[in-house]
Amino acid sequence: MTQTTRAAVAAAPPPESETAVHRLKPNAIGLLGVVFMAIATAAPITAMTGNVPFMISAGTGKGTPAAFLIAMVVLAVFSVGFTTMSKHITATGAFYGFISYGLGRTIGLASGLLAAFAYMVFEPSLIGIFASFGTNTVLAQFDTHVPWWVFAIAMLAINAVGTWFGVAVAEKLLVVLLFTEITVLAVMAVSVAVHGGGPHGFSLSPLNPVAAFTGPSAGLGLFFAFWSWVGFESTAMYGEESKNPKKIIPKATMIAVLGVGVFYVLVSWMAMSGNGIDESVDLAGSANPMDVFFNPTTTYVGHWAVTAMQWLMMTGSLACGMAFHNCAARYLYALGREGVLPVLQRTLGRTHPKHGSPHIAGLVQTIIAGLLIAGFGIAGKDPYTGTYTLLAILGTMAILVVQSLCSFAVLVYFRNNHPETRHWFKTLVAPLTGGLAMLGVVVLLVVNMGTAAGAESGSLVLKATPWLVGLVGAAGIGYALYLKLRDPARYALLGRTVLEEAHER
């Protein structure tokens, strides 16, 4: 931030003024809370039961656990630069702030819009899969059909209430939901291990990285592996609401990446071992692919755990959607409080006077998610194969582009700032490697987009996905250039509202 911009912000009127920057509630969440919020966006039980069978049958095959291992290493390298920058910059619009400082305000605004766009479509995507799980679970357990839209409305309401009352409320609910879903998968994995690794014993071959490239489509499988982590980077956007963010955010990010990675590798490996490696391939390609998990759970834990797993698939997707709702609300709030458009500063940029939450931004996100769900429903899209899949691919492409830009922003930022913390690996090799790897994942998505969409491979939404992502990015660049020319003072504030010590600037 320039000295002129600092002075302008310092001269801002007191909080009571309508033009003052509204703060989120500080010290509302600790290390574990940030970790759980980030892991919730990954939805471990949904990633495992939803992605692993498909990866085995159509992607990385017998090397699926190794695909998660490869993704974990790449994301850990990416996170080195990401966390190093988070020690210097604390902002609710994490990528928005980081990229603005590294690559400039114009690319920063484009990235902020892309990140907000991604999180905004992720929530209705998760509402779709939650609604599908809800209808199927109630039908299986009670022989009663409840329309999917009933569950969709319920989830919209829960997410809206959670954001209105602040991150601490959402944290408490997510801790409970995540603990239960992680526990049931861990119990299955431990039970298989205790029983000698399944019918054929332990096999290390699924952990061999080479095996990840011997399946039907290594590129597709690796994309799904990376997809299983989407949202881990949300740790940084809770910096303003966390205790001691300079220490908490880097720790939380690495714990989320490595913790989720180890969990994915072990659970997928033990599920395959519990069936037998070859038998898992047959199950994954069958009419009931989730038997890859249900069979070993029934055999080594008991049928009660399968019943619990069906309910926890619901709660896991609920937790994931709630976390993405919080992410979207905070990005909208971050863009709003800087007055990207003047009207936004008086609406999206306000916080609740009591709860310190981005309540208006959260309400707007609820409306947007509701409209998207209604639109896909009216179009006759299945909530799982249509709404979930199409919006997840759209959001993933947008967020992967932003992650790539963030890596390069870290590299440039440390080349120009903070010589005392420059490091050949942390601020050069890691962000460069991470950025190139993220671009590689974007290519994997584009190449395998039709296969990943399954029954919706011919959908107009899918065909428009790269164009929609490009349009949002171009709109951000265009508007930033407009502000630079016509409103330099407003342009100077783009991506510059960060937390410095105990104060906003």
Residue pairs with C-beta under 8 A, 6 or more apart in sequence:
1 9
1 496
1 498
1 505
2 492
4 492
5 492
5 493
5 496
6 505
8 489
8 492
8 493
9 21
9 493
9 496
9 497
9 504
9 505
10 505
12 19
12 20
12 21
13 19
13 20
14 20
15 22
15 23
18 346
19 345
21 337
21 349
21 497
21 504
22 337
22 349
22 350
22 351
23 240
23 351
23 356
23 504
24 92
24 167
24 240
24 241
24 330
24 333
24 351
24 356
24 357
24 358
25 166
25 167
25 168
25 241
25 351
25 355
25 356
25 357
26 240
26 241
26 356
26 502
27 241
27 242
27 243
28 166
28 167
28 168
28 241
28 242
28 356
29 37
29 167
29 168
29 171
29 238
29 241
29 242
29 243
30 242
30 243
30 248
31 242
31 243
31 248
31 251
31 252
32 175
33 167
33 168
33 171
33 175
33 238
33 242
34 235
34 238
34 242
34 248
34 249
34 252
35 235
35 252
35 255
35 256
35 259
36 171
36 174
36 175
36 178
37 167
37 170
37 171
37 174
37 234
37 235
37 238
37 323
37 326
38 231
38 232
38 233
38 234
38 235
38 252
38 253
38 256
38 323
39 178
39 232
39 256
39 259
39 260
40 174
40 177
40 178
40 231
40 319
40 320
40 322
40 323
41 122
41 230
41 231
41 232
41 234
41 320
41 323
41 324
41 327
42 228
42 229
42 230
42 231
42 232
42 256
42 260
42 320
43 126
43 316
43 317
43 319
43 320
44 178
44 181
44 182
44 185
44 260
44 263
44 264
44 267
44 316
45 181
45 182
45 184
45 185
45 309
45 312
45 313
45 316
46 129
46 313
46 316
46 317
46 320
47 227
47 228
47 264
48 185
48 264
48 267
48 268
48 271
48 293
49 290
49 293
49 309
49 313
50 129
51 224
51 225
51 227
51 228
52 64
52 268
52 271
52 284
52 292
52 293
53 283
53 284
53 289
53 290
53 292
53 293
54 224
54 284
54 289
55 61
55 64
55 67
55 215
55 220
55 221
55 224
55 225
56 62
56 64
56 215
56 272
56 280
56 281
56 284
56 285
56 292
57 216
57 281
57 284
57 285
57 289
58 216
58 217
58 220
58 221
58 451
59 67
59 215
59 216
59 217
59 218
59 220
59 221
59 222
59 223
59 224
60 66
60 67
60 211
60 212
60 213
60 215
60 218
60 221
60 222
60 225
61 211
61 214
61 215
61 216
61 221
61 281
62 205
62 206
62 211
62 214
62 215
62 272
62 277
62 280
62 281
63 206
63 208
63 209
63 210
63 211
63 212
63 213
63 214
63 215
63 221
64 206
64 212
64 215
64 221
64 225
64 268
64 272
65 206
65 207
65 264
65 265
65 268
65 269
65 272
66 206
66 207
66 208
66 209
66 210
66 211
66 212
67 212
67 218
67 221
67 222
67 224
67 225
68 225
68 228
68 261
68 264
68 265
68 268
69 207
69 209
69 212
69 261
69 265
70 209
70 212
70 222
70 225
71 222
71 225
71 226
71 228
71 229
71 261
72 257
72 258
72 260
72 261
72 262
72 264
72 265
74 226
74 434
74 437
75 226
75 229
75 232
75 257
75 261
75 434
76 254
76 257
76 258
76 261
77 430
77 433
77 434
77 437
78 403
78 407
78 430
78 431
78 433
78 434
78 435
78 437
78 438
79 232
79 233
79 253
79 254
79 257
79 434
80 425
80 426
80 430
80 431
80 434
81 407
81 410
81 411
81 426
81 427
81 430
81 431
81 434
82 98
82 233
82 236
82 253
82 406
82 407
82 410
82 431
82 434
83 249
83 250
83 253
83 254
84 250
84 410
84 414
84 421
84 423
84 426
84 427
85 98
85 102
85 409
85 410
85 413
85 414
86 94
86 98
86 235
86 236
86 239
86 245
86 246
86 249
86 250
86 253
87 246
87 249
87 250
87 421
88 417
88 418
88 421
89 97
89 98
89 101
89 498
90 236
90 239
90 240
90 245
90 246
90 249
90 498
90 499
90 500
91 97
91 98
91 236
91 237
91 239
91 240
91 334
91 495
91 497
91 498
91 499
92 237
92 239
92 240
92 241
92 330
92 331
92 333
92 334
93 112
93 115
93 237
93 330
93 331
93 334
93 335
93 495
94 115
94 233
94 234
94 235
94 236
94 237
94 239
95 111
95 112
95 115
95 233
95 236
95 402
95 403
95 405
95 406
96 108
96 109
96 111
96 112
96 115
96 116
96 331
96 334
96 335
96 495
97 108
97 334
97 495
97 496
97 497
97 498
98 236
98 406
98 409
98 410
98 413
99 107
99 108
99 111
99 112
99 402
99 405
99 406
99 409
99 495
100 107
100 108
100 109
100 111
100 112
100 494
100 495
100 496
101 108
101 409
101 413
101 417
101 495
101 496
102 406
102 408
102 409
102 410
102 411
102 412
102 413
103 111
103 405
103 408
103 409
103 412
105 480
105 484
105 491
105 492
105 494
105 495
105 496
106 476
106 477
106 480
106 481
106 484
107 405
107 409
107 477
108 480
108 494
108 495
109 340
109 476
109 477
109 479
109 480
109 494
109 495
110 472
110 473
110 474
110 475
110 476
110 477
110 480
111 402
111 405
111 406
111 473
111 476
112 331
112 334
112 335
112 476
112 495
113 335
113 472
113 473
113 475
113 476
114 398
114 399
114 401
114 402
114 469
114 472
114 473
114 476
115 331
115 398
115 399
115 402
116 328
116 331
116 332
116 335
117 395
117 398
117 469
117 472
118 394
118 395
118 396
118 398
118 399
118 402
119 324
119 327
119 328
119 331
119 395
119 399
120 328
120 331
120 332
120 365
120 368
120 369
121 372
121 391
121 394
121 395
121 398
122 230
122 231
122 321
122 324
122 327
122 328
122 391
122 392
122 395
123 159
123 321
123 324
123 325
123 328
123 365
123 369
124 368
124 369
124 370
124 372
124 373
124 376
124 387
124 391
125 387
125 388
125 389
125 390
125 391
125 392
125 395
126 155
126 317
126 318
126 320
126 321
126 324
126 388
127 152
127 155
127 156
127 321
127 369
127 373
127 383
127 387
128 152
128 373
128 376
128 383
128 384
128 386
128 387
128 388
128 391
129 317
129 383
129 384
129 387
129 388
130 151
130 152
130 155
130 314
130 317
130 318
130 321
131 148
131 149
131 150
131 151
131 152
131 155
131 383
132 148
132 382
132 383
132 384
132 388
133 310
133 313
133 314
133 317
134 146
134 148
134 150
134 151
134 314
135 145
135 146
135 147
135 148
135 151
135 383
136 310
137 310
137 311
137 313
137 314
138 144
138 145
138 146
139 145
139 146
140 310
141 307
141 310
141 311
148 383
149 373
149 377
152 373
152 377
152 383
155 318
155 321
156 366
156 369
156 370
156 373
158 318
158 322
159 321
159 322
159 325
159 366
159 369
160 325
160 362
160 363
160 366
162 169
162 170
162 173
162 322
162 325
162 326
163 170
163 325
163 326
163 329
163 357
163 358
163 359
163 362
163 365
164 352
164 355
164 357
164 359
164 362
164 363
165 355
165 357
166 352
166 355
166 356
166 357
167 238
167 241
167 326
167 357
170 322
170 323
170 326
173 319
173 322
174 319
174 322
174 323
177 315
177 316
177 318
177 319
178 316
178 319
180 308
180 312
180 315
181 312
181 313
181 315
181 316
181 319
182 263
184 297
184 305
184 308
184 309
184 312
185 263
185 267
185 293
185 309
186 263
186 267
187 301
187 305
188 267
188 270
188 271
188 274
188 293
188 296
188 297
188 300
188 301
188 305
189 266
189 267
189 269
189 270
189 271
190 270
191 296
191 300
191 301
192 198
192 270
192 271
192 273
192 274
192 296
192 300
193 270
194 300
195 300
196 202
197 203
197 270
197 273
197 274
198 270
198 273
198 274
198 275
198 276
198 296
199 275
199 276
199 279
200 273
200 276
200 277
201 273
202 273
203 273
203 277
205 211
205 277
206 268
206 269
206 272
206 273
206 277
207 265
207 269
212 218
212 221
212 222
215 221
217 448
217 451
219 444
219 447
219 448
220 444
220 448
220 451
220 452
222 441
222 444
223 441
223 444
223 445
223 448
223 452
224 452
225 264
226 400
226 441
226 444
227 392
227 396
228 260
228 264
229 257
229 260
229 261
230 395
230 396
230 399
231 320
231 323
231 324
231 327
232 253
232 256
232 257
232 260
233 253
233 403
233 406
234 323
234 326
234 327
235 249
235 252
235 253
235 256
236 249
236 253
237 327
237 330
237 331
237 334
238 245
238 249
238 330
239 245
239 248
239 249
239 499
240 499
241 356
242 248
242 249
245 499
270 296
271 280
271 292
271 293
271 296
272 280
272 292
274 295
274 296
274 299
274 300
275 283
275 292
275 295
275 296
280 292
283 289
283 291
283 292
283 295
284 292
288 294
293 309
294 306
294 309
297 305
297 306
297 309
298 305
298 306
325 362
325 365
325 366
325 369
326 362
328 361
328 365
329 358
329 361
329 362
329 365
330 358
330 361
332 348
332 358
332 361
332 364
332 365
333 348
333 349
333 351
333 358
333 361
334 497
335 344
335 348
336 344
336 345
336 347
336 348
336 349
336 350
336 361
337 344
337 345
337 348
337 349
337 350
337 497
338 345
338 349
338 493
338 494
338 495
338 496
338 497
339 345
339 349
339 490
339 493
340 479
340 490
340 494
347 360
347 364
348 358
348 360
348 361
348 364
350 359
350 360
351 357
351 358
351 359
352 358
352 359
372 387
372 391
373 387
376 383
376 386
376 387
376 390
376 391
377 383
377 387
379 386
381 387
381 390
381 456
382 455
385 454
385 455
385 456
386 455
386 456
386 459
389 452
389 453
389 454
389 456
390 453
390 456
390 459
390 461
390 462
390 465
393 445
393 449
393 452
393 453
393 462
393 465
394 461
394 465
394 468
394 469
396 445
397 442
397 445
397 446
397 465
397 466
397 469
398 469
398 472
400 438
400 441
400 442
400 445
401 442
401 469
401 473
403 438
404 435
404 438
404 439
404 442
405 435
406 435
407 431
407 432
407 434
407 435
407 438
408 431
408 432
408 435
410 427
410 431
411 427
411 428
411 431
411 432
411 435
414 421
414 422
414 427
414 428
415 422
415 427
421 427
422 428
445 452
446 466
449 462
449 465
450 457
450 462
451 457
453 459
453 462
456 462
480 491
480 494
483 490
483 491
483 494
484 491
496 505
497 504
497 505
498 504
498 505
499 505
